[in-house]
Amino acid sequence: MPAPLVLHEDRLFPAEPTTRAIARRLFAQVKDLPIVSPHGHTNPQWFADDVPFGDPTSLLLIPDHYLFRMLYSQGVPMESMGIPRRDGGPTETDMRKAWKVLADNYHLFRGTPSRIWLDHVFATAFGLKVRLTPETADLYYDHIQDALKKPEFKPRALFERFGIELLSTTDSPLDDLRHHKKIRETWDRRVVPAYRPDNVADPEFEGFADNVRKLGEVAGEDATTWKGYIRALEKRRAYFKTLGCTSTDHGFPTARTADLDPAACEKLFAKALAGKCSAEEAELFRAQMLTEMARMSVADGLVMQLHPGSFRGHNPNLFAKHGRDMGADIPTATEYVNNLKPLLDRFGNEPNFTMILFTLDESTFGRELAPLAGHYPCLRLGPGWWFLDAPESMLRYRETVTETAGFYNTCGFNDDTRAFLSIPARHDLARRMDCNYLARLVAEHRIDEDEAADVAKALAYSLVKKAYKL
């Protein structure tokens, strides 16, 4: 008999009975609150066209770099999982075979958040009762495939079933946002874009010069000059706002900022367009662009998110075959105090400016990020992101940040996922971990339970709406 798939009602709660009971009571007050997802990478076309998802592999495995990076680390070829190749090389097209690769290796995810999320999806979204194993691979595939044919598993129906109040995608300034326009015209739910200009703001992004040319075309500006380039970026931000955008997102390697004079900006921009920037000049250009984006946010009110500290595409062979976002991005040490100072000197006290800081470097929680957010009115701290969205990392974040920045200089939770069905699983995990931490504070008589309940509701719902101006 296959082993049963059971989601224990006390999962992720403290083992000590008294504290666990408090966590249960707190969680009962937040578990059914609406989901606000202000930063993610789901495809807006899903909700615009509302056509059924194709198959289990394309829905659950191929979009999720958490999954295929683990399998790749154990020597499983990306091609065997059906991951497309940008170089035109062969890859598995039989999605059932690709699914069996996941099932054969599902034991690799023991103890990881991916296991928690996937089991939650299997049990709650699809009603599966047994574990995924090599022996149950076909049962899973057939069960999920049959479910995806039903109207209640179409994208819009799942959105409503999951209790999602708002979902933000992440979009290039070059995108015409036609899917977002269609959503607004045909559906009364909130799916909004976020403005991600890395491909036109980073001279080391592949195709930078061509991307800037396209930016000028879509904005109706001469983007070959510094002033025209800046106007084009501003016009695209304004267009994004008409479709509900409230935030920008920046994923540069570091948090470095700069405050150059216009002549220096013009000269640096010309070198970037010509492809003649040194590594230091490219870093300086990115640094200036963060300050420019902050200036724009002061003017138009868009919330600025900064996600630094990832060495992207660390594996050049994988990048050549499959491109970006293939699980080969590695965290790096990141400095904020000195790097952010030029930007904060100009805009750190502006009442209309909000900047949400993320990190992949846990050593900065207590030393840099919490003290910065505990002082500057414009700063808020993003939750554990990417490699830090695991249960233990979430606890370390709360333990380290709360003593200096408190709860109310943070901005709740965001799921940061391409895997649509994992959104409720990720929010469930985050809410459980926050209740875990708060229950300890109550058990230690550091706060009262009614206060903990207020904080739990804020972390699950209200803080994210306030931080992202929703």
N, C-alpha and C positions, 0 to 999 in steps of 0.2 A: 504493500500500500504506500502511495506517495505520502510524504510528510505534510501535515497540515500547514496552511498559511494562516497565521494568527497575529493580529495586531493587538497587543496587550493594551488595555485601557490605561495602565500606569507607565507605559513606555516613556523613557527619558525623565521620569520623575525621580526624586531622591529615594534611596533605598530605606532610609530611616523612617519608621512609620508615622511619627508625628509630623515631620516636615512633608512627607508625601501626602498626607491628608490635606495639609494647607495648599499644596500645589494643585491637588485635585479641585479644591473649592475655587481657587483663582482661575484655573483653566476653564471651569464650567461657565465662567462669566465672559470669556473671550473667544471660545472655540467657534462660535457661530457668527461672530462679527463679519461684516463684509470684507472681502479681500481688496486691498488697494495695491496695485502693482505698478510703481512709478518708474521702474527701470527694468527693461527686459529686451529680449531679442526674438520674440515671436514674429511670425510673418503676417502682416496686415491683410494680405490677400486671402488668408484663411477666412477671415471674418467678412471681407468684402464680398467674396463669391459664395461662401458657405456651402461648398461642395464637400462630400464625405472624404475623410482621410483615406488614403489608399490601402495601407497595409501596416501591420504591427512594426515591421523593421523601419519603414520610412517615418513612422510617427514617433517611435520611442528610442530607437538606437541611432540612426543616422544623424539626427540633429543634436545629439547629446555628447559633447566632447568629454564629459566626465566619464562616460562609459567606454568610448573607444580608446581613450588614452591609457586606461588601465589594461585593456586587452592588448594594446600595442606594446605596453611595457613588458608583457609576458611573451612577446614574440609572435602575436597573432597579426598577420598582415592586414593592413587597412582594407585592401581590396576584397578580402574574404568577408568583410562586414558590409559590403555594398557601398563603401564610401567613394563618391565620385572622384575621378582623377582629372585635374585640369590640363594635364599634358596629353590627354587622349589615350592613355594606356588602358589595358583591360581591367575591369572590375566585376565582381559578382553581380549578376542581375536577377538571380533567383532569390527573392527576399526570404523565402522559407529557409533556404540554406544559410543565409546570413543570420537569420534569427537563431538557428541551431548553434551557430558560433557563440552567440551570447549565452544561450542556455548551457552549453558545454562548459563555459567558463564562469558561470554565475557565482561560483564559490569564491572567486577572487574579490568579490565585493563585501565579504563578511566584515563587519565592523566599520564600514564606510557609510557616509551619509547617502551615497547613491543607492545602497541596499535599502535604507530606510525609505527613501523617496519612492523607489520602484515598487517595493512591497505595498506601500500605501496606494499607489496607482492600481496595482493588480487587484488589491482587495476591495478598495472603495469605488473605483471607477468601473471595474469590470466584474466584480463579484467573484473572483477566483478564490478557490478554497484550499488549493494545494500549492506547495512551493514550486518555483521554476527550477527544474533540473533537466539533465539530458533526456530523462525518461518522459518528462511532461512537456517537452518543447513543442511537439505537434499539438497537444491538447491546448496549450496556451495560444499558439498561432491561430488555430481554427476558431477558438472561442473569441479571441480579440477581433479576428477578421470578420466573423459573423456579426459581432456587436457594431463594428464600424459601418455596417450597411444600414443600421437602424437610424431613424430620424433623430433620436435622442442623443446620438453620438456625433452629430454634425457640429462644426465649430461653434456656432452661435448658441446651440442648445447646451453644449458643455460649458460655455462661458456663463450662462445663466445658472446652470446646475451647480457650478462651483461657487456661486455667490460673489462673483467678481464685480466690483463697483466701477473700477477703472483699470485699464491696462495701457501702459505706454510701450510703444515699440522704440527702436533706435534706428535713425534714418539719416542718410547722407544729404547734404545740401543740394546734391545733384539730382535727387529723387523728385519726380513730379508729384508724388504723394497721391496718385490717382486712386489707390486703394483706400486711403483715408477719406478722400472725397466721396467715394462710393458708400463707405460705411455711414458717413454723416447723412447721406441722402436716402439711405434705405433701412436704417436701423437706429433705434433710440438708445443704444448703449454707448459708453464712452471708451473708445479706443483712439488714443492720441499719439502723435509722433513726438520724438525727442530729437533734438538737433545735434548730430554727431559730425563735426567738420574735420576730423583727423585727416581724411584723404585730400583735403585742400588746404591744410594748415601745417602739415609735416613734410618738409622737403625730402625726407627719406622714405616716404610712402610711395610705393610703386606707382608710376604714372602721374606723379604730382603735377608736372607742367601741363600735361593734357587735361588733367582734372580741373586745373585752374582755368584753362581755356573754356572748358564746358561750363564751369561756374559763371564765367562772364556771359556766355550765350544764354543760359537759362535766366540770368538776372537782368539781361539787357544792359550790361556795363562793359567798359573796356577794362578787363581784369589784368591787363599787362602792366598797369601802373599801380603803385601802392594805394593811391586814393581810390582808384576804380575797384581794385581788389577788395578793399575794406567796404566800399559801398555795396558791392555784390554780396558779401557775406551778410551785411545788415539787411539787405532786401530779402534774402532767403529766410533769415530769422523772422522777419515780418510775415512772410508767406506761411511759414510753419505755424505761427501764432493764430492765423485765421482758421487753422484746422485743429485748434485745441492744445497746441504745444505749450508747455509751461517750463520746460527745462532744456538745458544743453548738456552735452556729455563729452568729456575729453580724456582720451586714453593714452597720453604721452608716456615715454619711458620714465621721466622724472617729474618732480613738482617744481622745477626751476621756473622762475618768472623773471622778467626784465622790464625796464622802463626806458627805452631808447628814444632819442629825438627823431622827428620825422625824416630828416635827411639820412640818418643811419638806417632807418626802417626801409626807405626806398632803395638804398644801396644793397642791403641784405636781401631784399625781395628780388631784386634783379639777378643776383647770384643764384638764388634758389630756383628761379624760373629757368635759368640757363644750365642748371644742373652742376654748378661749380662750387657748391657749399662744401667746406670741410666738415668733419664730424662736429667740431666745436661750433662752427657757424650754423649748422642745422639745429643744434641744441639751443643756440641763442635765438634763432628764429622761432622755434617752438615756445621758448620762454616769453618772447615778446607777444606771441599770439595768445597765450593765456591771459596776459594783461589786457590785450585788446578785447578779448572775449568778456573779461570782467567789466571793462568800460561799457561794452554793449549791453551787458546785463543790468548795469546801473540805469541805463537809458530805457530799456524795454521791459525790464522786470523778470526776464527769464532766469530761473534758478540755474546756477552753474554747478555741475558735478565734475569732480576731478578724480580719475582712476589711474594713478601712476603706479610704477613699480613692477612692471612686467617686461621681461625680456621676451619679446614676441618672436615666434618663429625660430626658436633656438636650434631646431633640427633642420638644417638647410636642405637635406635630401627630401625630407617629408614636405617641406615648403614647396620645393620644385615640383613635386608630384601632385600635391593636394591643395596648396595655397594656405591662406590664413585660417586661424581658429580651428586647428586640427589637433589640439591637445599638447602642443609643443611649446607653450608659453610658460615661463618659469619665473617665480617671484625673485625680486632683487631688493637689496637694502635701499631704503628711501629716506631722504632727509626733507623736512618740511620747514623748520624754524627759519633758517637762512634763505632757503629757496623761495619761500612765499613772501618774504619781506618786501620786495619791490611792489608786488601787487597789493599787499595789505597796507603799505604806506600810502598808497593812493586811494584805495577803496575799502579798507578794513572797517571804517566807521560810517559807511554810507547806509542810511536806513532802508533803502530800496534794494539792497544787494544781499543775496543769500548764496553762499558757496558751501557745498557739501563735499567733505573730504573723505576719501576711502584710502585704504592701505592694504598691501599684502605683506607688510613688515610689522609683525606683532610687537617688536621692540619699541616701536614709536607710539604705541597706545598711551602709555603713562608718561613717557618722557617728553613727547612733542604734541601729539594730537589733542589729548585731553586738556593740557594747559592752554593751547591755542584756542580751542573751542570754549574753554572756560573763561576766556577773556574777550575775544573779538565778537561783537554782536552779529556780525555777518556769517560766522562760521557754525556749521553743524557737522556732526560726525555721522558718516554712513555706517551701516551695520557690517558685520563680518561678510566679506565678499569673496567669491571664487574659492580659493584654497582655505579660507577662514570661515566658510559657512557650515562647518561641522559642529556637532554638539559641544565638544570640549573647547573649541575655539570661541564659540559664542559665550560660554561661561567665562573664559579668560578675558574676553572683551568687556563684559559687564563688570567683572571684578576690578579690572585695571582702570577703566574709563570713569566709572561712576564716582569714585572718590574725589575726582577733580572737576569733571564736567557735569556730574549729575546725570539724571535721565533726560532732562528736558533740553539739553543741547545735543541730543541725538535725534535721529529721524525715523525711528521705528525700523521696519524691515523692508528690503526689496529682494526679489527672488532671482533676478539677473539670469534668466534662463531662456534657451531656445526650445526647450521641451515643454510644450504647452500643458500637457496633462500633469506635469510635476508641480505646477504652481500651487495648488492646494496642499500638496504634500510638504512643500518647502515652508509654507506659512504655518502649517500645523506644527512642524518641527520647531520653528522659531518661537511660536507662542508657548509651546511646552517648555522650551529652555528658559524663556523669560520667567515663566511661572516657577520653574525650578529654582532660579536664582532669587526671586522675590520671596518664595516660601522660606528660604534660609534666613533672609533678613527678618521675616516675621518670627520665626522660631527662635532667633537670637535676640528678640525684643529690640531690634534696631528701628523698625517701623511697625505700625499697627496694620492689621489685616485689611481694614477698609482703605488705608493708604495704598497698600500693595495692589488692591483691586483697581484703584484709580490709575496707578502706574501701568498695570498690565493692559488696561483698555487703551491707554495712551500709546503704549509701544505697539499694540496690535493695529491701531486704527487712526487715532486723531493726530499723532505727531507727524506721520507721513503726509497727511493732508495739509497740515500747516506748513511743513518744510517745503513741499513742492508746490505750494500755492494752488491747491486743488479745491 
